[in-house]
Amino acid sequence: MKFTLPLESRKLSSLLEKAVSREAKLWKAYVPKKPTNQVSLSADSSGLFGSHRDR
């Protein structure tokens, strides 16, 4: 399909951008916030992350 008018081309571009944006929101993976250093350090020292020190 070929559009000869710039307006039609801009409309198509806008529609495609909106569709891609919607798809990105649907497929966006949930990324939890990083824990604070205190929580992270206590978890590391308890061996929850399989530290190499124990081997």
N, C-alpha and C positions, 0 to 999 in steps of 0.2 A: 504494500500500500504506500503510495507516494503522495506526500502533502506538498502542495505548491505554495500555499500561503504561509507566511511567517507566523501568523497568529495560530494556525492549526498546529504548527510545529511546536510552538511554545506551550500550547495546551497539552499536547502529547507528552512533552518533556515534563511538565508539571505533574500530570497524572502518573507517569512512571516513577517520578521521585517520591510521590506520596505513597504509591504502592510498595516501593522498596522500603520506605521508612516504616510502614505498617508491618511488613514482613520481618524487618529487623527487630522490631519491638516484640513480635510474637516469638521469635526464635532466640531472643537474647537470654543467655544463661544467667542464672542467679549467682552472683559472686558475693559471699558473705564478707562483712567487714573484717579486717585483720584484728586479732585480739590484741589487747594492750601488752606491752613488754612484760609486765608482771605475770600475767596469765600465761604467756608464751614461755617464759623462763621456768615457771613452776611446772608446766607440763613437760618441758624438755628434761628437767632434772628428775622427774618421776619415771622417766623411761617410756612415756606414752608414744613417742615418735621413733622408738627403736634405735636409740643412740648406739654408736659403735663402741662406746666405753665398756659396755656390759659383755662384749664378746671376747 
